[in-house]
Structure formats: structure tokens, C-alpha cells
């Protein structure tokens, strides 16, 4: 497959599986033996079900999770995506009820038109900091940032 076709598969996975919660598309786009190397999970997640477990965990912590694709780069069978992610923590281990935004990098290996391997980095330290601190805002007309709250 071409780099352009691989980009389309990776972007479709983010838009339909992560953002629209569509397991049927995960089954279509992910090989049965795909490996999801998630740094926040102690073991690799396997196949469409493994991908779905990771998504369910994310949606438990952030029910309104959304990933915006900022950049997509492809070469050979690899696709790298830079994502801007956001969500409101209402349950799970976060439990703060606060809205968070964070950056993420995801690399996918595409084989025969399906995702065979995925590596992700979600900036967990940045995410924890953003959840713990009030949102910065600009005060008055002086352009100086202050902390809300």
C-alpha cells in the first residue's frame, strides 16, 4: 500500500474508533494479531479487542474524549500522528471532574491495509499536571496570564 493509503487508514482509525467509539471499524482496520504497545498498560494489548480495551479505559476516565489530528507523516509501512487530545474527567482513577487537554504521538504500522502495530505516547506527566492545576487565563487587558480558580 502507498504512504497515502496508510495515512488514510490511520486517520480513519483515530476519527472513527477513538472519536466515534466504533468497535465495528476497529475490527475492520486492526489485524487479529495486532500489538498495541501502550506505555500506560503493563502488558501489550492484542488484536481489535486489545485496541478496544485501551479505548474503553480511556473513555471510562474521559467519556467525552476527542483527538484532533494535527500532523500526519508516513513512510513505508509506518504512519506517525501528532494529536491534540481533550476530555473531561468524570470517573475512573482521575475523578477530578476537570477538563484536560494534552498532546499525544501515535505511530502505527500498517500491513495489508490493516493496522498491525501501534505505539502511543500520551504525555501522562503533562496530563496529571494539567488536571491538578487550574486553567490559565488572561486577566484584564494587560496580557498577563493568571491562574483561574
C-alpha positions in Angstrom: 0.0 0.0 0.0 1.1 3.6 -0.6 2.0 6.0 2.2 -1.2 8.0 1.3 -3.3 4.9 1.7 -1.6 4.1 5.0 -2.3 7.7 6.2 -6.0 7.3 5.3 -6.2 4.1 7.4 -4.5 5.7 10.4 -6.7 8.8 10.3 -9.8 6.7 9.9 -8.9 4.7 12.9 -8.5 7.9 15.0 -11.6 9.5 13.7 -14.0 6.6 13.8 -12.6 4.3 16.5 -11.2 6.7 19.0 -13.5 9.7 18.4 -16.8 7.9 17.5 -16.4 4.8 19.6 -16.9 2.4 16.7 -15.8 -1.2 17.5 -17.0 -2.4 14.1 -14.4 -0.1 12.4 -11.7 -1.4 14.8 -12.5 -5.0 13.7 -12.2 -3.8 10.1 -9.0 -1.8 10.5 -6.9 -3.8 13.0 -5.3 -7.2 12.3 -6.4 -10.1 14.6 -2.8 -10.3 16.0 -2.1 -6.6 16.1 0.0 -5.4 19.1 -0.8 -2.2 20.9 2.3 -1.1 22.8 0.7 1.3 25.4 3.1 2.7 27.9 0.3 3.1 30.5 -0.7 -0.6 30.4 1.6 -3.2 31.9 1.1 -5.7 29.0 0.7 -5.3 25.3 -2.9 -5.3 24.1 -3.6 -7.7 21.2 -5.9 -7.5 18.2 -9.1 -5.5 17.8 -10.2 -6.5 21.3 -7.0 -5.2 22.8 -7.4 -1.9 21.0 -10.9 -1.7 22.2 -9.8 -2.4 25.9 -7.5 0.6 25.6 -10.2 2.8 24.2 -12.7 1.7 26.8 -10.2 2.5 29.6 -9.6 5.9 28.1 -13.4 6.6 27.7 -14.0 5.5 31.3 -11.7 8.2 32.5 -12.7 10.7 29.8 -16.2 9.9 28.5 -16.1 12.9 26.0 -12.5 12.1 24.8 -11.6 13.6 21.5 -8.4 13.5 19.5 -7.7 16.2 16.8 -5.2 15.2 14.2 -2.6 17.9 13.9 0.0 16.3 11.7 0.3 13.0 9.8 3.6 11.7 8.3 4.0 8.4 6.6 6.9 6.5 5.2 6.8 2.9 4.1 4.5 0.9 6.3 4.7 3.5 9.3 2.4 6.4 10.0 3.1 8.9 12.7 0.3 11.2 14.0 0.6 14.2 16.3 -2.7 14.6 18.1 -4.3 17.2 20.4 -6.4 15.4 22.8 -9.0 16.6 25.3 -11.7 15.3 27.6 -13.5 15.8 30.9 -12.5 13.5 33.7 -15.7 12.3 35.4 -14.8 8.8 36.6 -12.1 6.2 36.9 -8.8 6.9 38.5 -8.7 10.6 37.6 -12.0 11.6 39.2 -11.3 15.3 39.3 -14.3 16.4 37.1 -11.9 18.7 35.3 -11.4 19.3 31.6 -7.9 18.4 30.3 -6.0 18.9 27.1 -2.8 17.1 26.2 -0.6 16.2 23.3 -0.1 12.7 22.0 2.1 11.0 19.5 0.9 7.8 17.9 2.8 5.6 15.4 1.1 2.8 13.5 2.5 0.0 11.3 0.1 -0.8 8.5 0.2 -4.3 6.9 -2.0 -5.3 4.1 -4.4 -2.4 4.6 -4.8 -3.0 8.4 -3.1 -1.8 11.5 -0.7 -4.4 12.7 1.1 -2.5 15.4 0.6 0.7 17.4 2.8 2.7 19.7 1.4 5.6 21.7 2.7 8.3 24.0 0.1 10.5 25.8 2.3 12.7 27.9 1.0 11.3 31.2 3.1 13.7 33.3 1.7 16.7 31.4 -1.8 15.3 31.7 -1.5 14.9 35.5 -0.2 18.4 35.9 -3.0 19.9 33.8 -5.6 18.0 35.8 -4.1 19.2 39.1 -3.7 22.9 38.2 -6.4 25.5 37.5 -6.7 26.5 33.9 -4.5 29.5 33.0 -6.4 32.5 31.7 -5.6 36.0 30.6 -6.7 38.7 33.0 -7.6 42.3 32.5 -6.2 43.9 29.3 -2.6 43.7 30.3 -2.0 40.4 28.6 -0.5 38.9 31.8 -1.6 35.3 32.5 -3.1 34.4 35.8 -4.5 31.1 37.2 -8.2 30.6 37.3 -9.7 29.3 40.5 
